[in-house]
């Protein structure tokens, strides 16, 4: 359960600011496929309702995993600059979501490990 004591709220703010750095990579990639996972990712990052946060994180993780599979199974040129940027953005989003989930569940050590990976 997520509680919003001063310390946890401050820590969550720090994590969200760090995560926004990852968003810069995401913003460089533009495609229709990106819209779905990026929207869900951003919704998770900015969810303020502690009752919905885990649901938003799960939805975003599923969208990131789905898009990652699509890129992996795609017939297109997997070495293109756009796909490489999107793959990096997906990886960054995945780690950021893990960190956000850890913070929401009160495991700060796991959040640090997610960002260190």
C-alpha positions as a LaTeX table, in Angstrom:
\begin{tabular}{lrrr}
\hline
Residue & $x$ (\AA) & $y$ (\AA) & $z$ (\AA) \\
\hline
Unk1 & 0.00 & 0.00 & 0.00 \\
Unk2 & 1.29 & 3.42 & $-0.92$ \\
Unk3 & 1.32 & 5.97 & 1.85 \\
Unk4 & 2.07 & 9.56 & 1.19 \\
Unk5 & 4.19 & 10.52 & 4.17 \\
Unk6 & 6.61 & 13.38 & 3.56 \\
Unk7 & 9.63 & 11.14 & 3.09 \\
Unk8 & 7.96 & 8.76 & 0.66 \\
Unk9 & 6.37 & 11.62 & $-1.25$ \\
Unk10 & 9.71 & 13.37 & $-1.59$ \\
Unk11 & 11.36 & 10.14 & $-2.72$ \\
Unk12 & 8.62 & 9.48 & $-5.26$ \\
Unk13 & 9.14 & 13.00 & $-6.61$ \\
Unk14 & 12.86 & 12.37 & $-7.04$ \\
Unk15 & 12.17 & 9.11 & $-8.87$ \\
Unk16 & 9.61 & 10.77 & $-11.14$ \\
Unk17 & 12.11 & 13.52 & $-12.02$ \\
Unk18 & 14.72 & 10.87 & $-12.84$ \\
Unk19 & 12.16 & 9.00 & $-14.91$ \\
Unk20 & 11.40 & 12.16 & $-16.86$ \\
Unk21 & 14.98 & 12.04 & $-18.09$ \\
Unk22 & 14.08 & 8.72 & $-19.69$ \\
Unk23 & 11.08 & 10.39 & $-21.30$ \\
Unk24 & 13.41 & 12.51 & $-23.39$ \\
Unk25 & 14.52 & 9.33 & $-25.16$ \\
Unk26 & 10.90 & 8.32 & $-25.60$ \\
Unk27 & 10.01 & 11.73 & $-27.08$ \\
Unk28 & 12.58 & 11.28 & $-29.86$ \\
Unk29 & 10.67 & 8.31 & $-31.25$ \\
Unk30 & 7.50 & 9.08 & $-33.22$ \\
Unk31 & 5.16 & 6.42 & $-34.57$ \\
Unk32 & 1.61 & 5.19 & $-34.14$ \\
Unk33 & 2.85 & 2.07 & $-32.36$ \\
Unk34 & 4.65 & 4.25 & $-29.86$ \\
Unk35 & 1.52 & 6.20 & $-28.99$ \\
Unk36 & $-0.13$ & 3.28 & $-27.21$ \\
Unk37 & 2.72 & 2.27 & $-24.93$ \\
Unk38 & 3.91 & 5.82 & $-24.38$ \\
Unk39 & 0.45 & 7.01 & $-23.34$ \\
Unk40 & 0.16 & 4.18 & $-20.83$ \\
Unk41 & 3.70 & 4.81 & $-19.60$ \\
Unk42 & 3.03 & 8.51 & $-19.06$ \\
Unk43 & $-0.31$ & 7.74 & $-17.38$ \\
Unk44 & 1.53 & 5.53 & $-14.87$ \\
Unk45 & 4.18 & 8.18 & $-14.23$ \\
Unk46 & 1.66 & 10.88 & $-13.47$ \\
Unk47 & $-1.01$ & 8.84 & $-11.67$ \\
Unk48 & $-1.72$ & 10.59 & $-8.38$ \\
Unk49 & $-4.44$ & 8.21 & $-7.15$ \\
Unk50 & $-2.59$ & 5.69 & $-5.00$ \\
Unk51 & $-5.44$ & 3.23 & $-5.52$ \\
Unk52 & $-4.93$ & 3.21 & $-9.29$ \\
Unk53 & $-1.14$ & 3.47 & $-9.43$ \\
Unk54 & $-0.41$ & $-0.28$ & $-9.47$ \\
Unk55 & $-3.06$ & $-0.80$ & $-12.16$ \\
Unk56 & $-1.53$ & 1.95 & $-14.31$ \\
Unk57 & 1.96 & 0.50 & $-13.85$ \\
Unk58 & 0.72 & $-2.97$ & $-14.84$ \\
Unk59 & $-1.03$ & $-1.60$ & $-17.94$ \\
Unk60 & 2.12 & 0.29 & $-18.95$ \\
Unk61 & 4.34 & $-2.76$ & $-18.38$ \\
Unk62 & 2.04 & $-4.86$ & $-20.56$ \\
Unk63 & 2.06 & $-2.24$ & $-23.34$ \\
Unk64 & 5.87 & $-1.97$ & $-23.19$ \\
Unk65 & 6.22 & $-5.76$ & $-23.32$ \\
Unk66 & 3.78 & $-6.01$ & $-26.24$ \\
Unk67 & 5.61 & $-3.37$ & $-28.27$ \\
Unk68 & 8.96 & $-4.98$ & $-27.47$ \\
Unk69 & 7.64 & $-8.30$ & $-28.82$ \\
Unk70 & 6.31 & $-6.57$ & $-31.94$ \\
Unk71 & 9.70 & $-5.04$ & $-32.65$ \\
Unk72 & 11.46 & $-8.33$ & $-32.01$ \\
Unk73 & 9.10 & $-10.30$ & $-34.29$ \\
Unk74 & 8.82 & $-7.60$ & $-36.96$ \\
Unk75 & 9.93 & $-8.15$ & $-40.53$ \\
Unk76 & 11.41 & $-4.67$ & $-40.87$ \\
Unk77 & 14.98 & $-3.54$ & $-40.60$ \\
Unk78 & 15.75 & $-3.97$ & $-36.90$ \\
Unk79 & 18.95 & $-1.95$ & $-37.21$ \\
Unk80 & 17.21 & 1.26 & $-38.30$ \\
Unk81 & 17.87 & 4.30 & $-36.17$ \\
Unk82 & 14.21 & 4.72 & $-35.31$ \\
Unk83 & 13.85 & 1.14 & $-34.09$ \\
Unk84 & 17.06 & 1.34 & $-32.09$ \\
Unk85 & 15.87 & 4.52 & $-30.38$ \\
Unk86 & 12.50 & 2.97 & $-29.66$ \\
Unk87 & 14.11 & $-0.18$ & $-28.25$ \\
Unk88 & 16.25 & 1.95 & $-25.94$ \\
Unk89 & 13.21 & 3.97 & $-24.91$ \\
Unk90 & 11.27 & 0.77 & $-24.20$ \\
Unk91 & 14.10 & $-0.59$ & $-22.08$ \\
Unk92 & 14.36 & 2.68 & $-20.14$ \\
Unk93 & 10.58 & 2.73 & $-19.63$ \\
Unk94 & 10.62 & $-0.84$ & $-18.34$ \\
Unk95 & 13.29 & $-0.06$ & $-15.73$ \\
Unk96 & 11.56 & 3.18 & $-14.75$ \\
Unk97 & 8.27 & 1.33 & $-14.24$ \\
Unk98 & 10.04 & $-1.25$ & $-12.07$ \\
Unk99 & 11.48 & 1.56 & $-9.96$ \\
Unk100 & 8.10 & 3.29 & $-9.71$ \\
Unk101 & 6.44 & 0.03 & $-8.60$ \\
Unk102 & 9.15 & $-0.51$ & $-5.99$ \\
Unk103 & 8.65 & 3.00 & $-4.62$ \\
Unk104 & 4.88 & 2.53 & $-4.58$ \\
Unk105 & 5.34 & $-0.69$ & $-2.60$ \\
Unk106 & 7.84 & 0.90 & $-0.25$ \\
Unk107 & 11.02 & $-0.89$ & $-1.44$ \\
Unk108 & 13.47 & 1.95 & $-2.05$ \\
Unk109 & 16.45 & $-0.39$ & $-2.39$ \\
Unk110 & 14.82 & $-2.16$ & $-5.33$ \\
Unk111 & 14.17 & 1.19 & $-7.00$ \\
Unk112 & 17.85 & 2.08 & $-6.76$ \\
Unk113 & 18.79 & $-1.31$ & $-8.23$ \\
Unk114 & 16.36 & $-0.76$ & $-11.15$ \\
Unk115 & 18.01 & 2.54 & $-12.06$ \\
Unk116 & 21.50 & 1.08 & $-11.65$ \\
Unk117 & 20.73 & $-1.68$ & $-14.19$ \\
\hline
\end{tabular}
